[in-house]
Amino acid sequence: MKDYRASHLDPETARRYDEEIYRTGGYDEWVDAIEGRLLNSVVDRYFPSRPFSYLDFACGTGRVMARIAPRAATAVGVDVSKAMLDRARDRVPRATLVLGDIAAEPSLLDRRFDLITSFRFLVNAQPDMRRDTLRRLGEVLLPDGLLVCNVHANRYSARLLSEPARIARLVERRNALSLRAATAALHDANLVVRDVTGYAFVSRSLYQLLGRGMAEAAEARLHALRPLCHFGTHLLLVCERRNRTGGRRRSRSRPGQPAAHAARCLHPRRAAACSTLAAAVASVVATSGSDRRAAPREALRGSPYVRP
Ligand SMILES: C[S@@+](CC[C@H](N)C(=O)[O-])C[C@H]1O[C@@H](n2cnc3c(N)ncnc32)[C@H](O)[C@@H]1O
């Protein structure tokens, strides 16, 4: 397995990341917009008024940081790639950007944070680096802090049926991570997953077929189906530190909000069976979205999919 530290060192890779992968109008830019809404709703919910210190680990070109840094009291980004950080500097001019590897040099971070994010890292990082970096992140998270990370290639997602080539990848066990494996890695770092939100139910190929408007409507409907929440192509995980006895911290949900549902780790075989069912439901719902009618607002109340 390649060392993920070396994956984005080249300036051309950094350029492609921003200008090709996240090009305006593309699928990834659409998913980025979804992530932006989800992240804003996490900040609204957990840090409604108090100032918070923020760290984005493996911040890359500042894509995620740029969403949150303006709302934070202080913002720090860490990455091993100078080429990626050079681009981040333009996006988040007031943030402190640190070049280095926190697993190899723990002293790079000499303070603790209220909120830590890490996106597009867990799936591709080799297991020992994932373990060491998560442990360090667990250490620099304040006792009441949150770590919000994503799994950008969920092994048991609803996409399995719509893109059969993925089933082969599933067998090879490459380029994907299950919720169970992610939860175990976080647990090893003294972190507990408190909330799981699936997103990007609409696959790249379906997005191209439907176009952005219909993809948005289908995504909103799928997002509203709670039983599907573990089967998004991407998963957003909201984690907190385990307390000393290993239990969960008290919920910080505001009154009137639905109680946060804890991650239930399914056995991989059961999850695979469920994802087959989920994919069937997904395709029916996606098809029913093709009449271009917007999803009923009532059903989407509280969802970040409601357009502003
Ligand atoms: C796919 S990019 C994601 C960038 C950003 N988080 C985002 O979601 O757009 C992965 C980033 O992880 C960085 N990376 C890989 N291993 C790392 C490590 N051990 N410490 C810090 N950054 C690392 C890479 O340099 C790269 O910028």
The ligand as a MOL file (V3000), in Angstrom:
LIG
                    3D

  0  0  0     0  0            999 V3000
M  V30 BEGIN CTAB
M  V30 COUNTS 27 29 0 0 0
M  V30 BEGIN ATOM
M  V30 1 C -7.8200 14.2020 -0.7000 0
M  V30 2 S -6.9310 15.4730 0.1400 0 CHG=1
M  V30 3 C -8.2170 16.1320 1.1570 0
M  V30 4 C -8.0310 17.5960 1.4160 0
M  V30 5 C -9.1660 18.2440 2.1990 0
M  V30 6 N -9.3190 17.6530 3.5200 0
M  V30 7 C -10.4660 18.1310 1.4380 0
M  V30 8 O -11.3610 17.3810 1.8760 0
M  V30 9 O -10.6080 18.7580 0.4050 0 CHG=-1
M  V30 10 C -5.9830 14.5570 1.3100 0
M  V30 11 C -4.9290 15.4160 1.9930 0
M  V30 12 O -4.3450 14.6580 3.0560 0
M  V30 13 C -3.0090 15.0700 3.1700 0
M  V30 14 N -2.2940 14.0970 4.0000 0
M  V30 15 C -2.0580 12.8120 3.7310 0
M  V30 16 N -1.4040 12.2390 4.7610 0
M  V30 17 C -1.2380 13.2030 5.7020 0
M  V30 18 C -0.6450 13.2430 6.9820 0
M  V30 19 N -0.0710 12.1750 7.5300 0
M  V30 20 N -0.6390 14.3940 7.6790 0
M  V30 21 C -1.2230 15.5190 7.1340 0
M  V30 22 N -1.7860 15.5360 5.9190 0
M  V30 23 C -1.7990 14.4000 5.2150 0
M  V30 24 C -2.5600 15.1560 1.7270 0
M  V30 25 O -1.3830 15.9030 1.5570 0
M  V30 26 C -3.7760 15.8050 1.0860 0
M  V30 27 O -3.6680 17.2040 1.0500 0
M  V30 END ATOM
M  V30 BEGIN BOND
M  V30 1 1 1 2
M  V30 2 1 2 3
M  V30 3 1 2 10
M  V30 4 1 3 4
M  V30 5 1 4 5
M  V30 6 1 5 6
M  V30 7 1 5 7
M  V30 8 2 7 8
M  V30 9 1 7 9
M  V30 10 1 10 11
M  V30 11 1 11 12
M  V30 12 1 11 26
M  V30 13 1 12 13
M  V30 14 1 13 14
M  V30 15 1 13 24
M  V30 16 1 14 15
M  V30 17 1 14 23
M  V30 18 2 15 16
M  V30 19 1 16 17
M  V30 20 1 17 18
M  V30 21 2 17 23
M  V30 22 1 18 19
M  V30 23 2 18 20
M  V30 24 1 20 21
M  V30 25 2 21 22
M  V30 26 1 22 23
M  V30 27 1 24 25
M  V30 28 1 24 26
M  V30 29 1 26 27
M  V30 END BOND
M  V30 END CTAB
M  END
